[in-house]
Amino acid sequence: MAIQKTFNDQYPTILLSDLDDNFEQVDLAYDHANGSFTHANSSFEQANSASTQASGSFEHANASFDHANSAYDVANTANSSASSALPLTGGTISGDLTITGNLSGNLSGNISTSTSVTGNLYVSGVSNIKIPFYTVYMDEASRTTPDSFAKTYTGSHISYGDVVVPYDPTPGTKSHMFEMTVTASANTSVTQRVWQTDDASYYWLNGSQIATVASGNAGTTVTWDLIEGDNLIQILVNNSGGGGYALTVLGDFFIRYPDLRFKV
């Protein structure tokens, strides 16, 4: 005969204490999961913070790089300016030189005939400046052409183009020649007026005679048709005998005609 199991045999009694233990284990597991999640969040936040710091460092590095580039550009600009500026010691200036303010110290060397100074130039100390002048030759004979001139004595007659020789009453036979080279940037006609000549005076341009003014012909106009480039100007006055001599020729080259230059 079969033995019938009771309900309690088939379904053992579950103690409440056992359920409590299980719940506690579940709670612990949940808390542990929460802790792990919180830890994961914290790690994520730390990772975000580290990423933010890395981005900040990268931006700072970019800013430093930009600053370095800016400094490099400034240095290049300064270097370019320095390259085109006035050399501090030695060197050569090519092209135009513009000075705003005062120029002090020593300025030596040669300035080309194409160089001009606009405004006032103040020199304190010794200045070796080539002011325009005629080279003057004297021959103790009556001369009318440059080639025949003996050029026995040589001197300088400071002038911008005028020739003023006061009357010399010393009798005798003698000749003077005034010679200057003028540089023109283009063909230019220059006029001068002969106010006195004793005896006759002769005017030569680039080896060719352009005028003769006889003694006593005051007020005669002489025209110099200068060509582009260098022009050799020669003015002769001779005392062919008898009394003294004189010559007055007025009309500058460089003030009335600013494109002309005196050539040393």
C-alpha distance (Angstrom), angle and dihedral (degrees) to the residues before:
residue distance angle dihedral
M1 . . .
A2 3.84 . .
I3 3.72 119.7 .
Q4 3.85 111.4 -129.4
K5 3.76 113.2 -142.0
T6 3.69 116.7 -134.2
F7 3.79 124.6 -121.5
N8 3.72 90.1 -105.8
D9 3.76 90.8 54.0
Q10 3.77 92.2 52.7
Y11 3.79 94.8 40.3
P12 3.75 110.8 33.3
T13 3.73 117.8 -150.2
I14 3.87 112.8 -92.6
L15 3.71 110.8 -142.3
L16 3.82 118.6 -136.0
S17 3.73 90.1 -135.0
D18 3.77 89.7 60.6
L19 3.79 90.7 53.9
D20 3.78 90.6 49.4
D21 3.78 90.6 53.9
N22 3.78 90.8 50.5
F23 3.79 92.3 49.6
E24 3.76 90.6 49.8
Q25 3.77 90.4 52.1
V26 3.79 90.0 49.3
D27 3.80 90.0 49.2
L28 3.77 90.7 49.7
A29 3.78 91.1 49.2
Y30 3.81 90.4 48.5
D31 3.77 92.0 48.4
H32 3.77 89.4 48.6
A33 3.80 89.9 50.1
N34 3.79 90.1 49.2
G35 3.78 90.2 49.2
S36 3.77 90.9 50.3
F37 3.82 90.3 48.4
T38 3.79 91.3 48.1
H39 3.79 89.5 48.2
A40 3.79 89.3 48.9
N41 3.82 90.0 50.9
S42 3.78 90.3 49.0
S43 3.80 90.9 49.7
F44 3.80 89.4 48.0
E45 3.80 91.0 50.5
Q46 3.79 90.1 47.8
A47 3.78 88.7 49.9
N48 3.82 89.7 49.7
S49 3.80 90.3 48.0
A50 3.79 90.5 49.1
S51 3.82 89.4 48.7
T52 3.82 90.3 49.6
Q53 3.79 90.4 49.3
A54 3.78 89.8 48.1
S55 3.81 89.8 50.9
G56 3.81 89.9 48.7
S57 3.78 90.4 49.6
F58 3.79 90.0 48.4
E59 3.80 91.4 50.3
H60 3.79 89.6 46.8
A61 3.79 89.1 50.4
N62 3.81 89.6 49.5
A63 3.81 90.4 49.4
S64 3.80 90.2 49.9
F65 3.80 89.9 48.5
D66 3.82 90.9 49.7
H67 3.80 89.6 48.3
A68 3.80 90.1 49.9
N69 3.81 90.0 49.6
S70 3.80 90.1 49.4
A71 3.80 91.0 49.9
Y72 3.80 89.3 48.3
D73 3.81 90.7 51.3
V74 3.81 90.7 49.5
A75 3.80 89.9 48.7
N76 3.81 90.6 49.6
T77 3.79 91.1 49.0
A78 3.79 90.9 48.9
N79 3.78 90.2 47.1
S80 3.80 91.5 50.3
S81 3.80 90.1 48.7
A82 3.77 90.7 47.6
S83 3.80 90.2 50.2
S84 3.81 91.4 56.1
A85 3.80 95.5 37.2
L86 3.77 129.3 95.3
P87 3.82 109.5 -71.5
L88 3.80 110.9 -112.9
T89 3.79 93.4 -147.1
G90 3.76 122.1 16.4
G91 3.77 121.3 -33.4
T92 3.77 134.3 115.2
I93 3.80 131.4 -91.8
S94 3.78 114.9 -142.7
G95 3.78 120.2 -169.7
D96 3.78 129.1 3.0
L97 3.80 122.4 -10.7
T98 3.79 116.0 -156.7
I99 3.80 118.7 -171.7
T100 3.80 120.5 -169.4
G101 3.77 110.7 -167.0
N102 3.78 127.8 3.7
L103 3.79 128.6 -19.5
S104 3.79 111.8 -150.9
G105 3.76 134.9 171.9
N106 3.79 129.0 44.5
L107 3.79 121.7 -28.2
S108 3.77 111.6 -173.8
G109 3.77 138.0 160.6
N110 3.78 133.4 59.6
I111 3.78 126.1 -45.1
S112 3.78 115.8 -153.2
T113 3.78 122.3 -119.7
S114 3.82 89.4 -109.7
T115 3.81 92.8 61.4
S116 3.80 117.9 101.7
V117 3.80 134.8 179.8
T118 3.79 117.2 -142.3
G119 3.78 114.0 -160.0
N120 3.79 128.9 7.0
L121 3.78 124.5 -22.1
Y122 3.81 113.9 -161.3
V123 3.79 118.3 -166.8
S124 3.80 121.3 -168.0
G125 3.78 111.5 -167.9
V126 3.77 130.5 6.2
S127 3.80 116.1 -12.3
N128 3.78 124.0 -173.3
I129 3.79 98.8 -159.2
K130 3.78 122.1 166.6
I131 3.79 103.7 -133.4
P132 3.82 112.8 -167.3
F133 3.76 111.9 -89.9
Y134 3.78 143.9 162.4
T135 3.76 118.7 -117.6
V136 3.80 104.3 -130.0
Y137 3.79 124.8 -149.6
M138 3.80 126.1 -173.1
D139 3.79 126.9 -157.6
E140 3.80 122.5 -172.8
A141 3.79 91.5 -136.0
S142 3.78 139.1 65.5
R143 3.83 106.7 -84.8
T144 3.80 131.3 176.7
T145 3.83 103.6 170.9
P146 3.83 130.9 55.1
D147 3.80 92.9 -130.5
S148 3.80 92.1 58.1
F149 3.79 92.6 51.2
A150 3.81 113.5 113.8
K151 3.84 92.5 -158.7
T152 3.79 90.1 -147.4
Y153 3.80 94.8 164.0
T154 3.79 128.1 28.2
G155 3.79 131.8 -159.7
S156 3.82 142.9 145.9
H157 3.77 130.9 -102.5
I158 3.82 110.3 -163.6
S159 3.78 107.8 -139.4
Y160 3.81 145.9 134.9
G161 3.80 87.7 -136.1
D162 3.78 104.9 -55.7
V163 3.79 121.0 114.5
V164 3.79 116.0 -153.7
V165 3.81 117.5 173.3
P166 3.81 112.6 167.7
Y167 3.75 117.0 -134.6
D168 3.78 112.4 -77.4
P169 3.81 110.1 -158.0
T170 3.79 93.0 -164.9
P171 3.79 107.5 122.6
G172 3.74 122.6 -135.4
T173 3.77 142.9 80.4
K174 3.79 117.1 -66.8
S175 3.81 141.4 134.6
H176 3.81 135.7 -149.0
M177 3.80 128.7 -160.3
F178 3.83 124.3 -163.0
E179 3.81 113.3 -158.3
M180 3.83 130.1 -173.7
T181 3.81 136.0 159.4
V182 3.82 115.8 -139.0
T183 3.81 123.3 -169.4
A184 3.80 117.8 -146.5
S185 3.81 125.0 -164.8
A186 3.82 88.7 -151.9
N187 3.80 139.3 0.7
T188 3.81 106.0 -61.5
S189 3.82 133.3 177.6
V190 3.81 114.2 -144.1
T191 3.80 123.0 -170.0
Q192 3.80 127.9 -154.0
R193 3.79 132.7 -179.6
V194 3.81 122.4 -134.4
W195 3.81 106.4 -146.8
Q196 3.80 98.9 174.7
T197 3.77 136.9 2.3
D198 3.79 128.7 175.4
D199 2.88 113.8 -151.2
A200 3.83 113.1 -1.6
S201 3.81 122.5 -54.4
Y202 3.81 128.2 -148.2
Y203 3.82 128.4 -152.5
W204 3.82 123.3 -152.3
L205 3.79 129.7 -176.6
N206 3.80 121.6 -168.9
G207 3.79 91.9 -21.4
S208 3.82 96.8 -45.7
Q209 3.80 127.2 102.0
I210 3.83 111.7 -121.7
A211 3.83 101.9 173.5
T212 3.79 147.1 6.4
V213 3.80 121.6 -158.1
A214 3.80 116.7 -164.1
S215 3.78 122.5 -141.8
G216 3.78 112.6 -80.0
N217 3.83 96.9 21.0
A218 3.79 96.9 123.8
G219 3.77 117.3 -180.0
T220 3.81 97.7 31.3
T221 3.83 115.0 151.2
V222 3.80 121.1 -135.2
T223 3.82 119.4 -164.3
W224 3.80 121.5 -156.6
D225 3.81 111.6 -159.0
L226 3.78 98.4 -158.6
I227 3.78 119.3 -162.9
E228 3.79 125.9 -143.8
G229 3.81 108.5 -79.9
D230 3.80 128.4 18.4
N231 3.80 121.2 -3.4
L232 3.80 123.9 -168.8
I233 3.82 110.7 -145.4
Q234 3.82 119.2 -166.4
I235 3.80 125.6 180.0
L236 3.80 118.6 -174.0
V237 3.80 128.5 -169.1
N238 3.77 122.1 -178.9
N239 3.75 135.1 -169.2
S240 3.74 101.8 -147.7
G241 3.79 92.8 -171.5
G242 3.75 144.5 -61.5
G243 3.81 117.0 59.2
G244 3.78 131.8 4.4
Y245 3.82 132.1 -61.6
A246 3.84 141.1 -124.5
L247 3.80 140.2 176.7
T248 3.81 132.3 -166.2
V249 3.82 118.9 178.4
L250 3.82 115.7 168.9
G251 3.82 128.4 -167.3
D252 3.80 122.1 88.4
F253 3.79 123.9 -134.7
F254 3.79 102.9 -150.2
I255 3.82 108.0 41.6
R256 3.79 98.4 45.0
Y257 3.81 90.7 37.9
P258 3.85 107.0 38.5
D259 3.83 92.5 177.6
L260 3.80 90.0 67.3
R261 3.79 121.0 90.2
F262 3.75 133.7 -161.0
K263 3.79 112.9 -122.5
V264 3.78 118.4 -150.7
